[in-house]
Amino acid sequence: MENAVKRIFEENGFFGFSISSIYHNGNGKITVHFPNMNFLSQSPQYKPETNSLLHFTDLKALYSIINEGSLRLYNVNGSNDSNEFSYVATNLRPLLELQGMNDKDIESNFSKLKDYTFIFSATDPQNVQDIFMWETYGKGDTGVALEFEIQNNPADWKDFLLSKVQYGGKDDLNKVIEELFEIQKQNKNITFKLYPEPFVGLHKEGGRNWEKENEIRIILFNYKNTSFLERLRFNDFVNRQNAPFLKLPLYPNCEKIMLSDDSTRCFSQKVPNLKLNKIFLSPTFFVKGDKKGQFARKLANYAYMKMGYRFNNVYEVHPHQDKLNINKLAI
């Protein structure tokens, strides 16, 4: 039975998991566990094609990022998508019900999981020239897009996951659940324990033009694992309109924080190490003409003063006919 379960996962592109089983008096329990959340990096469906992330925001948030030297990962309870968990909940529910879980237990488990899931949303850098993205997320005349370069290997991250978001329809996870469901129906004496954490926050229901976002996420699971996170100094846990967030130190700040139990290993091996690499000013940015160059120089100097490394990649985005052009501003 374990080999059959192993085959189902591997044939659908999922690796890096372990399977354990317990049998007693003819009954069995098979547990599938993914110790490394980044097993999805081996699945083309989830793996981003880029080592950089683009994040649309506004000037106020940019200065906050520079001043704090960190990015904020927000709890999914504050998501603007009320159906954030609906995909996984809908698809896992039949399997959980077949195992004897009632609605109250199922809802309780997903509620707790949402409480301990934090997300940073981004997209592919090529979308900097996408008019829809600027109009939807560009924040008007104070809008900026920030490009972050990943400095370390996501496969080494612990409790963090880098993945493309999936939008509705059938996918590999859906196939896995359907096949496990069939095995479960044919073997009433066998139950499965499938931890849903790796899949939560990676799917959205179709509709509302979500697909145009081409969203890529960094997701932190298991914030309740406080012993790990306390070692990593995640102590900036506050509330913003009932939407908790965590601060993820940016390069080079993350390079300076060492794990308390292993002085030879850098903090940045365990968590995302992102470097602010480029800043793009929106097509309708409030600073115009020659003053953009002066603004870019002041911004670059301020970033250098606060973040500690030379920064000269500030770009203007301007419309040309039916597309957007990118020009680097002289610093």
C-alpha positions as CSV (number, residue, x, y, z in Angstrom):
1,M,0.0,0.0,0.0
2,E,2.8,2.4,0.8
3,N,4.3,1.8,-2.6
4,A,1.0,2.6,-4.3
5,V,0.8,5.9,-2.4
6,K,4.4,6.7,-3.2
7,R,3.7,6.1,-6.9
8,I,0.6,8.4,-6.9
9,F,2.7,11.4,-5.6
10,E,5.8,10.8,-7.7
11,E,3.8,10.3,-10.9
12,N,2.1,13.6,-10.4
13,G,5.4,15.5,-9.8
14,F,5.6,15.6,-6.0
15,F,8.9,14.5,-4.3
16,G,10.7,15.1,-1.1
17,F,8.1,13.4,1.1
18,S,8.3,10.6,3.6
19,I,5.7,7.8,4.2
20,S,5.1,6.1,7.5
21,S,2.5,3.5,8.4
22,I,1.0,1.8,11.5
23,Y,-1.0,-1.4,11.4
24,H,-3.0,-2.9,14.2
25,N,-5.7,-5.6,14.2
26,G,-6.1,-5.4,10.4
27,N,-6.4,-1.6,10.4
28,G,-3.8,0.8,9.1
29,K,-2.8,4.4,9.0
30,I,-0.6,5.8,6.3
31,T,0.9,9.3,6.9
32,V,2.4,11.4,4.1
33,H,4.7,14.1,5.4
34,F,6.7,16.8,3.6
35,P,9.6,17.7,5.9
36,N,10.8,20.3,3.4
37,M,8.1,22.6,2.2
38,N,10.1,23.3,-0.9
39,F,9.4,20.0,-2.5
40,L,7.2,21.9,-4.9
41,S,10.3,23.5,-6.4
42,Q,10.7,20.2,-8.3
43,S,7.3,20.5,-9.9
44,P,7.3,22.6,-13.1
45,Q,3.7,23.6,-12.3
46,Y,4.7,25.4,-9.2
47,K,8.4,26.4,-9.8
48,P,8.9,30.0,-10.9
49,E,11.0,30.5,-14.0
50,T,12.8,33.5,-12.4
51,N,15.2,34.1,-9.5
52,S,13.7,37.6,-9.0
53,L,10.4,38.8,-7.7
54,L,8.5,42.0,-8.7
55,H,6.3,43.6,-6.1
56,F,3.9,46.5,-6.9
57,T,3.3,49.0,-4.1
58,D,3.5,52.7,-3.4
59,L,6.2,55.3,-2.4
60,K,5.2,55.3,1.3
61,A,5.6,51.5,1.5
62,L,8.9,51.7,-0.3
63,Y,10.3,54.1,2.3
64,S,9.0,51.8,5.0
65,I,10.8,48.9,3.5
66,I,14.1,50.9,3.2
67,N,13.8,52.3,6.8
68,E,13.0,48.9,8.3
69,G,15.3,46.9,6.1
70,S,12.6,44.3,5.8
71,L,9.6,43.0,4.0
72,R,6.2,42.3,5.6
73,L,4.6,38.9,5.3
74,Y,0.8,39.3,6.0
75,N,-1.4,36.7,7.6
76,V,-3.9,35.2,5.1
77,N,-6.8,36.2,7.3
78,G,-6.2,39.7,6.0
79,S,-6.3,38.6,2.3
80,N,-8.4,40.6,-0.2
81,D,-9.5,37.2,-1.5
82,S,-12.3,35.8,0.7
83,N,-11.9,32.4,-1.1
84,E,-8.1,32.2,-0.4
85,F,-8.4,28.7,1.1
86,S,-11.5,27.5,-0.8
87,Y,-9.6,25.4,-3.3
88,V,-7.7,23.2,-0.8
89,A,-10.6,23.1,1.6
90,T,-13.0,21.9,-1.2
91,N,-10.7,19.3,-2.6
92,L,-9.4,17.9,0.7
93,R,-12.8,17.8,2.4
94,P,-14.1,14.5,0.7
95,L,-10.9,12.7,1.7
96,L,-11.1,14.0,5.3
97,E,-14.8,13.1,5.5
98,L,-14.1,9.6,4.3
99,Q,-11.6,9.3,7.2
100,G,-14.4,10.1,9.6
101,M,-13.7,13.7,10.3
102,N,-16.8,15.8,11.0
103,D,-17.4,19.3,9.6
104,K,-16.5,20.9,13.0
105,D,-13.0,19.3,13.1
106,I,-12.4,20.0,9.4
107,E,-13.2,23.7,9.8
108,S,-11.2,23.9,13.0
109,N,-8.1,22.5,11.4
110,F,-8.3,24.9,8.4
111,S,-9.0,27.9,10.7
112,K,-5.9,27.2,12.7
113,L,-3.9,26.7,9.6
114,K,-5.0,30.1,8.3
115,D,-3.9,31.7,11.6
116,Y,-0.4,30.4,11.1
117,T,0.2,31.1,7.4
118,F,1.9,34.4,6.2
119,I,2.3,35.5,2.7
120,F,4.4,37.9,0.6
121,S,2.8,38.4,-2.9
122,A,4.8,39.2,-6.0
123,T,4.9,38.4,-9.7
124,D,7.3,37.8,-12.5
125,P,9.7,40.8,-13.3
126,Q,8.6,40.8,-16.9
127,N,5.2,42.1,-15.7
128,V,6.8,45.5,-15.1
129,Q,5.7,46.3,-18.7
130,D,2.2,45.0,-18.2
131,I,-0.4,47.8,-18.3
132,F,-3.0,45.8,-16.5
133,M,-0.7,45.2,-13.5
134,W,0.1,48.9,-13.2
135,E,-3.5,49.9,-13.5
136,T,-4.6,47.3,-10.9
137,Y,-1.7,47.4,-8.4
138,G,0.4,50.5,-9.4
139,K,-1.1,52.9,-6.8
140,G,-1.5,55.7,-9.2
141,D,0.9,58.7,-9.2
142,T,2.9,57.4,-6.2
143,G,3.1,53.8,-7.5
144,V,6.4,51.9,-7.7
145,A,7.4,48.4,-8.6
146,L,10.2,46.8,-6.6
147,E,12.4,44.0,-8.0
148,F,14.0,41.7,-5.4
149,E,16.7,39.3,-6.2
150,I,16.8,36.0,-4.3
151,Q,20.4,35.7,-2.9
152,N,20.2,32.1,-1.7
153,N,18.7,28.7,-2.6
154,P,15.0,28.3,-1.9
155,A,15.6,24.6,-1.4
156,D,17.5,25.4,1.8
157,W,14.7,27.4,3.3
158,K,12.9,26.1,6.4
159,D,9.1,26.5,6.8
160,F,9.2,28.9,3.8
161,L,8.0,28.1,0.3
162,L,8.5,29.8,-3.0
163,S,5.8,28.9,-5.6
164,K,3.6,30.1,-8.4
165,V,0.0,30.4,-7.5
166,Q,-2.4,28.0,-9.3
167,Y,-5.8,29.2,-10.5
168,G,-8.8,26.9,-10.4
169,G,-9.2,23.9,-12.7
170,K,-7.5,20.5,-12.5
171,D,-3.9,20.2,-11.5
172,D,-1.5,17.7,-10.0
173,L,-2.7,18.2,-6.5
174,N,-6.2,17.5,-7.5
175,K,-5.2,14.3,-9.3
176,V,-3.3,13.1,-6.1
177,I,-6.4,13.7,-3.9
178,E,-8.7,11.9,-6.4
179,E,-6.4,8.9,-6.6
180,L,-6.0,8.7,-2.8
181,F,-9.8,9.0,-2.5
182,E,-10.2,5.9,-4.8
183,I,-7.8,3.9,-2.7
184,Q,-9.6,5.0,0.5
185,K,-13.0,3.8,-0.9
186,Q,-11.5,0.4,-1.8
187,N,-9.7,-0.1,1.5
188,K,-12.0,0.9,4.3
189,N,-9.5,-0.4,6.9
190,I,-6.8,2.1,5.7
191,T,-6.8,5.8,6.6
192,F,-4.5,8.6,5.2
193,K,-3.0,11.5,7.0
194,L,-2.1,14.2,4.5
195,Y,-0.7,17.4,5.9
196,P,-2.3,20.2,3.9
197,E,0.2,23.0,4.9
198,P,2.3,22.8,1.7
199,F,-0.7,23.4,-0.5
200,V,-2.6,26.1,1.4
201,G,-2.2,29.6,-0.1
202,L,-1.0,28.2,-3.4
203,H,-4.4,28.0,-5.1
204,K,-7.1,30.5,-6.0
205,E,-10.5,29.8,-7.5
206,G,-10.9,31.0,-11.1
207,G,-12.5,34.3,-11.9
208,R,-11.9,38.0,-11.2
209,N,-8.9,37.9,-13.7
210,W,-6.6,36.3,-11.0
211,E,-4.7,34.6,-13.8
212,K,-3.5,37.9,-15.2
213,E,-1.5,38.4,-12.0
214,N,0.9,35.5,-12.6
215,E,1.3,35.6,-8.9
216,I,4.4,34.2,-7.2
217,R,4.4,33.9,-3.4
218,I,6.7,33.4,-0.5
219,I,4.7,31.6,2.1
220,L,5.6,31.0,5.8
221,F,3.9,28.0,7.4
222,N,3.8,27.0,11.0
223,Y,4.2,30.3,12.8
224,K,3.2,28.2,15.9
225,N,6.7,26.7,15.7
226,T,7.9,29.4,18.0
227,S,11.2,27.8,19.0
228,F,12.4,28.0,15.4
229,L,11.1,31.5,14.8
230,E,12.4,32.9,18.0
231,R,15.9,31.7,17.1
232,L,15.4,33.6,13.8
233,R,14.5,36.8,15.7
234,F,11.0,37.1,14.2
235,N,10.0,39.4,17.1
236,D,8.1,42.1,15.1
237,F,4.7,40.5,15.3
238,V,2.1,43.2,15.5
239,N,-1.5,43.8,14.4
240,R,-2.8,46.0,11.6
241,Q,-6.6,46.0,11.5
242,N,-6.6,42.4,12.7
243,A,-4.1,41.4,10.0
244,P,-0.9,40.3,11.7
245,F,2.3,40.5,9.8
246,L,5.9,39.4,10.2
247,K,9.0,41.3,9.2
248,L,11.5,39.4,6.9
249,P,14.9,41.0,7.1
250,L,16.3,42.0,3.7
251,Y,19.9,41.8,2.4
252,P,22.3,42.7,4.0
253,N,20.5,42.7,7.4
254,C,19.8,39.0,7.2
255,E,23.5,38.3,6.6
256,K,24.3,39.7,10.1
257,I,21.9,37.5,12.1
258,M,23.3,34.2,13.2
259,L,21.4,31.1,14.5
260,S,22.0,30.9,18.3
261,D,22.6,27.2,18.2
262,D,25.0,27.2,15.3
263,S,27.4,30.1,14.8
264,T,28.8,28.7,11.5
265,R,25.5,28.9,9.7
266,C,24.1,32.1,8.5
267,F,20.5,33.1,9.1
268,S,20.0,33.6,5.4
269,Q,20.4,29.9,4.7
270,K,17.2,29.1,6.5
271,V,15.0,31.9,5.4
272,P,14.5,33.9,2.1
273,N,17.5,36.3,1.6
274,L,16.1,39.0,-0.7
275,K,18.0,42.0,-2.1
276,L,16.3,45.1,-3.3
277,N,17.7,45.4,-6.8
278,K,15.6,47.7,-8.9
279,I,12.9,50.4,-8.4
280,F,10.5,51.3,-11.2
281,L,8.4,54.5,-11.0
282,S,4.9,54.2,-12.3
283,P,3.8,55.5,-15.7
284,T,1.8,58.2,-14.0
285,F,4.4,59.1,-11.3
286,F,3.9,62.5,-9.8
287,V,7.5,63.6,-10.5
288,K,7.9,64.6,-14.2
289,G,10.5,65.4,-16.7
290,D,14.1,66.3,-15.7
291,K,13.1,66.2,-12.0
292,K,12.8,62.4,-12.2
293,G,16.6,62.2,-12.4
294,Q,17.0,64.4,-9.3
295,F,14.4,62.3,-7.5
296,A,16.1,59.0,-8.5
297,R,19.5,60.3,-7.1
298,K,18.0,61.3,-3.8
299,L,16.2,58.0,-3.6
300,A,19.3,56.0,-4.4
301,N,21.4,57.9,-1.9
302,Y,18.8,57.4,0.8
303,A,18.6,53.7,0.1
304,Y,22.4,53.5,0.3
305,M,22.5,55.3,3.6
306,K,19.8,53.1,5.1
307,M,20.6,49.7,3.6
308,G,24.4,49.9,3.3
309,Y,25.1,49.0,-0.3
310,R,25.3,51.0,-3.5
311,F,22.1,51.3,-5.3
312,N,21.7,52.9,-8.8
313,N,18.9,50.9,-10.5
314,V,16.0,53.4,-10.6
315,Y,13.8,53.3,-13.8
316,E,11.0,55.3,-15.3
317,V,8.1,53.5,-16.9
318,H,6.3,55.5,-19.6
319,P,3.6,54.6,-22.1
320,H,4.5,54.5,-25.8
321,Q,1.6,53.8,-28.1
322,D,-0.1,50.7,-26.7
323,K,2.8,49.5,-24.6
324,L,5.1,50.5,-21.8
325,N,8.8,51.4,-22.2
326,I,11.5,51.2,-19.5
327,N,14.3,53.7,-19.2
328,K,17.1,53.7,-16.6
329,L,17.4,57.1,-14.9
330,A,20.9,58.6,-14.5
331,I,22.0,58.5,-10.9
